[in-house]
Amino acid sequence: MASAERPLPQWLTVSAGPAPAVVDGRACRTRAAFFEEVARALALPDYFGRNWDALTDALRDTTGAGGVALVVRHAEDLLIEEPAEQFATLLAVLGAAAADSGLTVTLCTGPAHESPLRERLSDALP
């Protein structure tokens, strides 16, 4: 006879879904570097066009098969060497993918960088 299933501790999660795609913000200081890093993290095909329209299409294709969780570590460095409009464009692309197909994004940063990152987000989001 099988024993009754015990509840897991709060700190432990079991998931049958896909593992999160982890992007390192330190490797994404420019738009070109971001496209390379996200292509690696999401295992995008070689023909991925490495521009915003191509990312929109790739996210639609990738998330269409099921929800994708994108985690950005060191998010304070994300597109930091680009004009602010590029960060806003990235957020618009990610927001559209979230609305269309359930993409979730987690921006991870250290305590010293949280406030400036939140300010950047506030300035970039509509």
N, CA and C of each residue as an Amber inpcrd file, in Angstrom:
protein
   378
   0.8370000  -1.1690000   0.0000000   0.0000000   0.0000000   0.0000000
   0.8870000   1.2390000   0.0000000   0.6050000   2.1900000  -0.8680000
   1.3780000   3.4290000  -0.9580000   1.0130000   4.3520000   0.1940000
   2.0120000   5.0460000   0.6760000   1.7460000   5.9840000   1.7620000
   1.1110000   7.2520000   1.2070000   0.3940000   7.9600000   2.0600000
  -0.2490000   9.2040000   1.6500000   0.8220000  10.2420000   1.3160000
   0.5390000  11.0300000   0.2900000   1.4860000  12.0510000  -0.1240000
   1.5800000  13.1380000   0.9360000   2.7880000  13.4470000   1.3500000
   2.9940000  14.4740000   2.3640000   3.1300000  15.8310000   1.6940000
   2.6240000  16.8730000   2.3260000   2.7900000  18.2140000   1.7470000
   4.2640000  18.6250000   1.7760000   4.6500000  19.3710000   0.7760000
   6.0270000  19.8460000   0.6820000   6.2130000  21.0750000   1.5640000
   7.4260000  21.3070000   2.0250000   7.6800000  22.5360000   2.7710000
   7.4840000  23.7520000   1.8600000   7.1980000  24.9030000   2.4390000
   6.9140000  26.1060000   1.6600000   8.0530000  26.5080000   0.7470000
   9.2680000  26.2010000   1.1040000  10.4140000  26.6320000   0.3090000
  10.6820000  25.7360000  -0.8900000   9.9530000  24.6290000  -1.0230000
  10.2140000  23.6500000  -2.0710000   9.0580000  23.5920000  -3.0550000
   9.3930000  23.6420000  -4.3440000   8.3900000  23.5870000  -5.4010000
   8.7650000  22.4920000  -6.3860000   7.7860000  21.7550000  -6.8320000
   7.9670000  20.7730000  -7.8870000   7.1680000  21.2530000  -9.0880000
   7.7890000  21.2840000 -10.2440000   7.1210000  21.7630000 -11.4460000
   7.3370000  20.7900000 -12.5860000   6.2830000  20.5370000 -13.3300000
   6.3940000  19.7220000 -14.5320000   6.5450000  20.6110000 -15.7630000
   6.4670000  21.9260000 -15.5500000   6.6000000  22.8780000 -16.6450000
   8.0560000  23.0880000 -17.0280000   8.2640000  23.8950000 -18.0540000
   9.6340000  24.1480000 -18.4880000  10.4040000  24.9540000 -17.4440000
  11.6950000  24.7190000 -17.3790000  12.5480000  25.4750000 -16.4650000
  12.6390000  26.9180000 -16.9510000  12.8190000  27.8550000 -16.0370000
  12.9480000  29.2540000 -16.4770000  14.1710000  29.4390000 -17.3620000
  14.0410000  30.3570000 -18.2940000  15.1820000  30.7680000 -19.1080000
  15.8870000  31.8720000 -18.3350000  17.1620000  31.6940000 -18.0560000
  17.9080000  32.6510000 -17.2410000  18.8610000  33.4370000 -18.1310000
  18.7360000  34.7560000 -18.0430000  19.5620000  35.6840000 -18.7990000
  20.4140000  36.4580000 -17.7950000  21.6710000  36.6710000 -18.1140000
  22.5600000  37.4490000 -17.2500000  22.6110000  38.8790000 -17.7760000
  22.0630000  39.8080000 -17.0040000  22.0340000  41.2060000 -17.4120000
  23.4100000  41.7830000 -17.6700000  24.4330000  41.2630000 -16.9900000
  25.8030000  41.7570000 -17.2080000  26.2660000  41.4750000 -18.6290000
  25.6710000  40.4600000 -19.2530000  26.0010000  40.1130000 -20.6350000
  25.0700000  40.7990000 -21.6280000  24.2120000  41.7010000 -21.1220000
  23.1820000  42.3250000 -21.9550000  23.2240000  43.8420000 -21.8650000
  24.3930000  44.4050000 -21.7820000  24.5220000  45.8590000 -21.6260000
  24.1760000  46.6060000 -22.9130000  24.2910000  45.9320000 -24.0580000
  23.9240000  46.5240000 -25.3450000  22.8060000  45.6800000 -25.9720000
  22.1610000  46.2690000 -26.9430000  21.0760000  45.5630000 -27.6350000
  21.6080000  44.3240000 -28.3350000  22.7180000  44.4390000 -29.0440000
  23.2860000  43.2820000 -29.7560000  23.6260000  42.1640000 -28.7800000
  24.2180000  42.5160000 -27.6540000  24.5680000  41.5000000 -26.6530000
  23.3140000  40.8770000 -26.0450000  22.2830000  41.6820000 -25.8330000
  21.0250000  41.1500000 -25.3070000  20.4510000  40.1040000 -26.2560000
  20.4210000  40.4150000 -27.5470000  19.8660000  39.4550000 -28.5050000
  20.6490000  38.1460000 -28.4930000  21.9560000  38.2230000 -28.3720000
  22.7690000  36.9990000 -28.2950000  22.4370000  36.2030000 -27.0320000
  22.3350000  36.8940000 -25.9100000  22.0790000  36.2250000 -24.6310000
  20.6770000  35.6140000 -24.5940000  19.6810000  36.3260000 -25.0920000
  18.3190000  35.7790000 -25.0710000  18.1840000  34.6300000 -26.0720000
  18.9040000  34.7100000 -27.1770000  18.8910000  33.5930000 -28.1340000
  19.4550000  32.3450000 -27.4750000  20.5230000  32.5090000 -26.6950000
  21.1110000  31.3760000 -25.9760000  20.1450000  30.8450000 -24.9230000
  19.6030000  31.7290000 -24.1020000  18.7590000  31.3100000 -22.9840000
  17.4750000  30.6250000 -23.4460000  16.9020000  31.1100000 -24.5350000
  15.6460000  30.5310000 -25.0410000  15.8800000  29.4850000 -26.1220000
  17.1470000  29.1950000 -26.4260000  17.5010000  28.2290000 -27.4690000
  16.7850000  28.5640000 -28.7800000  16.8890000  29.8350000 -29.1720000
  16.2650000  30.2760000 -30.4170000  17.0590000  29.7440000 -31.5980000
  16.3990000  29.5550000 -32.7270000  17.0910000  28.9940000 -33.8980000
  18.1450000  29.9620000 -34.4410000  19.0870000  29.4180000 -35.2000000
  20.1670000  30.2230000 -35.7820000  19.6460000  31.3530000 -36.6590000
  18.4920000  31.1870000 -37.2560000  17.9560000  32.2130000 -38.1470000
  17.2610000  33.3550000 -37.3980000  17.2620000  33.3290000 -36.0560000
  16.6900000  34.4290000 -35.2690000  17.3430000  35.7380000 -35.7210000
  16.5270000  36.7200000 -36.0850000  17.0010000  37.9430000 -36.7230000
  17.6900000  38.9700000 -35.8500000  17.6860000  38.7960000 -34.5370000
  18.3840000  39.6870000 -33.6080000  17.9760000  41.1470000 -33.7620000
  16.6530000  41.3480000 -33.7830000  16.0730000  42.6860000 -33.7430000
  14.7430000  42.5780000 -33.0040000  14.1040000  43.7170000 -32.7350000
  12.8910000  43.6930000 -31.9030000  11.7520000  42.9200000 -32.5620000
  11.5670000  43.0850000 -33.8710000  10.4950000  42.3440000 -34.5560000
  10.7480000  40.8460000 -34.5000000  11.9940000  40.4470000 -34.7090000
  12.3370000  39.0230000 -34.6470000  12.1320000  38.4770000 -33.2390000
  12.4580000  39.2890000 -32.2150000  12.2320000  38.8420000 -30.8420000
  10.7420000  38.6690000 -30.5670000   9.9380000  39.5960000 -31.0540000
   8.4850000  39.4800000 -30.8950000   7.9970000  38.1600000 -31.4880000
   8.4330000  37.8560000 -32.7160000   8.0320000  36.6100000 -33.3730000
   8.5560000  35.3880000 -32.6170000   9.8070000  35.4520000 -32.1870000
  10.4060000  34.3130000 -31.4800000   9.6980000  34.0540000 -30.1550000
   9.3550000  35.1120000 -29.4360000   8.6350000  34.9260000 -28.1720000
   7.2520000  34.3470000 -28.4160000   6.5890000  34.7810000 -29.4690000
   5.2740000  34.2220000 -29.8080000   5.4000000  32.7320000 -30.0960000
   6.4170000  32.3670000 -30.8680000   6.6290000  30.9550000 -31.2060000
   7.0240000  30.1400000 -29.9780000   7.9170000  30.6810000 -29.1750000
   8.4310000  29.9650000 -28.0050000   7.3620000  29.8020000 -26.9430000
   6.6260000  30.8580000 -26.6660000   5.6260000  30.8010000 -25.6030000
   4.3300000  30.1660000 -26.0770000   4.1450000  30.0740000 -27.3820000
   2.9370000  29.4510000 -27.9010000   2.8210000  27.9880000 -27.5150000
   3.9470000  27.3450000 -27.2850000   3.9600000  25.9370000 -26.8880000
   3.7260000  25.7680000 -25.3890000   3.6270000  26.8470000 -24.6730000
   3.4250000  26.8030000 -23.2280000   4.1070000  27.9940000 -22.5830000
   3.7010000  28.3180000 -21.3940000   4.2520000  29.4740000 -20.7030000
   5.7620000  29.3920000 -20.5490000   6.4000000  30.5180000 -20.6890000
   7.8390000  30.6080000 -20.5020000   8.1020000  31.6110000 -19.3880000
   9.0000000  31.2510000 -18.4950000   9.4290000  32.1580000 -17.4370000
  10.8280000  32.6420000 -17.7920000  10.9800000  33.9400000 -17.9070000
  12.2660000  34.5440000 -18.2080000  12.7690000  35.2260000 -16.9410000
  13.9490000  34.8640000 -16.5110000  14.5700000  35.4400000 -15.3140000
  15.8190000  36.1860000 -15.7620000  15.9080000  37.4490000 -15.3710000
  17.0900000  38.2450000 -15.6940000  17.8390000  38.5230000 -14.3970000
  18.9920000  37.9090000 -14.2590000  19.8670000  38.1870000 -13.1120000
  20.6650000  39.4430000 -13.4230000  21.0410000  40.1770000 -12.3940000
  21.7970000  41.4280000 -12.5790000  21.0550000  42.3520000 -13.5460000
  19.7560000  42.4750000 -13.3210000  18.9020000  43.2490000 -14.2230000
  19.2560000  44.7270000 -14.2620000  19.9990000  45.2050000 -13.2830000
  20.4040000  46.6120000 -13.2820000  21.2810000  46.9510000 -14.4910000
  21.9230000  45.9450000 -15.0880000  22.7970000  46.1670000 -16.2420000
  22.0960000  45.9890000 -17.5800000  20.8560000  45.5620000 -17.5550000
  20.1080000  45.2610000 -18.7770000  19.9880000  46.5040000 -19.6620000
  20.5980000  46.4650000 -20.8390000  20.5970000  47.5410000 -21.8370000
  21.0640000  48.8800000 -21.2770000  21.9150000  48.8530000 -20.2800000
  22.3670000  50.0750000 -19.6140000  23.1960000  50.9730000 -20.5300000
  23.8330000  50.4040000 -21.5580000  24.6460000  51.1990000 -22.4810000
  23.8600000  51.6840000 -23.6930000  22.5610000  51.4310000 -23.6950000
  21.6910000  51.8520000 -24.7980000  20.8600000  53.0680000 -24.3670000
  20.3320000  53.8260000 -25.3260000  19.4130000  54.9070000 -24.9740000
  18.1830000  54.3420000 -24.2460000  17.5790000  55.1400000 -23.4100000
  16.4260000  54.7040000 -22.6100000  15.3020000  54.1470000 -23.4720000
  15.1790000  54.6350000 -24.6910000  14.1050000  54.1620000 -25.5800000
  14.2400000  52.6720000 -25.8890000  15.4620000  52.1660000 -25.9090000
  15.6640000  50.7490000 -26.1870000  15.1630000  49.8890000 -25.0330000
  15.3760000  50.3500000 -23.8070000  14.8530000  49.6420000 -22.6350000
  13.3260000  49.6530000 -22.6730000  12.7420000  50.7860000 -23.0450000
  11.2810000  50.8840000 -23.1620000  10.7630000  49.9370000 -24.2380000
  11.4820000  49.8260000 -25.3460000  11.0780000  48.9090000 -26.4170000
  11.1240000  47.4660000 -25.9330000  12.1800000  47.1170000 -25.2240000
  12.2750000  45.7620000 -24.6700000  11.0840000  45.4680000 -23.7670000
  10.7510000  46.3850000 -22.8910000   9.6210000  46.1670000 -21.9770000
   8.3100000  46.0490000 -22.7440000   8.1450000  46.8170000 -23.8140000
   6.9310000  46.7190000 -24.6290000   6.8370000  45.3500000 -25.3020000
   7.9630000  44.8590000 -25.8190000   7.9890000  43.5420000 -26.4650000
   7.6560000  42.4500000 -25.4460000   8.2820000  42.5240000 -24.2820000
   8.0130000  41.5240000 -23.2380000   6.5820000  41.6190000 -22.7450000
   6.0710000  42.8310000 -22.5930000   4.6870000  43.0100000 -22.1460000
   3.6890000  42.4370000 -23.1360000   3.9480000  42.6320000 -24.4250000
   3.0600000  42.0660000 -25.4500000   3.0970000  40.5480000 -25.4120000
   4.2820000  39.9690000 -25.2370000   4.4000000  38.5080000 -25.1510000
   3.6870000  37.9920000 -23.9050000   3.7550000  38.7350000 -22.8270000
   3.0580000  38.3300000 -21.5970000   1.5530000  38.3440000 -21.8080000
   1.0590000  39.3820000 -22.4570000  -0.3800000  39.4910000 -22.6970000
  -0.8740000  38.4290000 -23.6760000  -0.0630000  38.1440000 -24.6930000
  -0.4790000  37.2130000 -25.7430000  -0.3380000  35.7500000 -25.3510000
   0.7080000  35.4290000 -24.6000000   0.9830000  34.0070000 -24.4310000
   1.4900000  33.5970000 -23.0590000   1.3490000  34.4460000 -22.0790000
   1.6630000  34.0240000 -20.7210000   3.1160000  34.0820000 -20.3160000
   3.9560000  34.7810000 -21.0720000   5.3410000  34.9690000 -20.6520000
   5.3540000  35.6610000 -19.2950000   6.2180000  35.2050000 -18.4060000
   6.4560000  35.9140000 -17.1540000   7.9190000  36.3140000 -17.1080000
   8.1820000  37.4720000 -16.5380000   9.5390000  38.0050000 -16.4640000
   9.8280000  38.3800000 -15.0200000  10.9650000  37.9530000 -14.5280000
  11.4310000  38.3410000 -13.1990000  12.7730000  39.0360000 -13.3550000
  12.8470000  40.2670000 -12.8730000  14.0960000  41.0140000 -12.8880000
  14.7130000  40.9140000 -11.5040000  15.8790000  40.3270000 -11.4320000
  16.5670000  40.1300000 -10.1550000  17.7340000  41.1050000 -10.0510000
  17.8560000  41.7310000  -8.8980000  18.9340000  42.6720000  -8.6570000
  19.2730000  42.6730000  -7.1810000  20.3630000  43.3100000  -6.8250000
  20.7420000  43.4130000  -5.4260000  20.0580000  44.6060000  -4.7650000
  20.0480000  44.6240000  -3.4430000  19.3910000  45.7060000  -2.7090000
  19.8870000  47.0950000  -3.1050000  21.1580000  47.2370000  -3.3650000
  21.6990000  48.5510000  -3.7210000  21.2270000  49.0330000  -5.0850000
  20.7740000  48.1090000  -5.9430000  20.3550000  48.4540000  -7.3050000
  18.8420000  48.4710000  -7.4830000  18.1060000  48.0480000  -6.4680000
  16.6560000  47.9230000  -6.6320000  15.9760000  49.2590000  -6.9240000
  16.2710000  50.2660000  -6.1510000  15.6160000  51.5600000  -6.3350000
  15.9180000  52.1650000  -7.7100000  17.1890000  52.2080000  -8.1410000
  17.4520000  52.7350000  -9.4880000  16.7930000  51.9030000 -10.5990000
  16.7330000  50.5870000 -10.4170000  16.0750000  49.7500000 -11.4220000
  14.5840000  50.0570000 -11.4680000  13.9610000  50.1820000 -10.3180000
  12.5350000  50.5210000 -10.2940000  12.2840000  51.8870000 -10.9360000
  13.2010000  52.8230000 -10.7380000  13.0550000  54.1350000 -11.3610000
  13.1710000  54.0220000 -12.8820000  14.1320000  53.2450000 -13.3480000
  14.2630000  53.0130000 -14.7950000  13.0090000  52.3800000 -15.3690000
  12.4600000  51.4180000 -14.6410000  11.2240000  50.7620000 -15.0840000
  10.0780000  51.7550000 -15.1410000   9.9510000  52.5530000 -14.1160000
   8.8890000  53.5520000 -14.0640000   8.9880000  54.5350000 -15.2230000
  10.2010000  54.9440000 -15.5490000  10.4110000  55.8730000 -16.6730000
  10.1140000  55.2050000 -18.0070000  10.3530000  53.9050000 -18.1100000
  10.2450000  53.2150000 -19.4060000   8.8590000  52.6410000 -19.6870000
   8.1170000  52.3170000 -18.6350000   6.8050000  51.7140000 -18.8440000
   5.7740000  52.7900000 -19.1750000   4.8250000  52.4680000 -20.0460000
   3.7890000  53.4690000 -20.4050000   2.8740000  53.7950000 -19.2370000
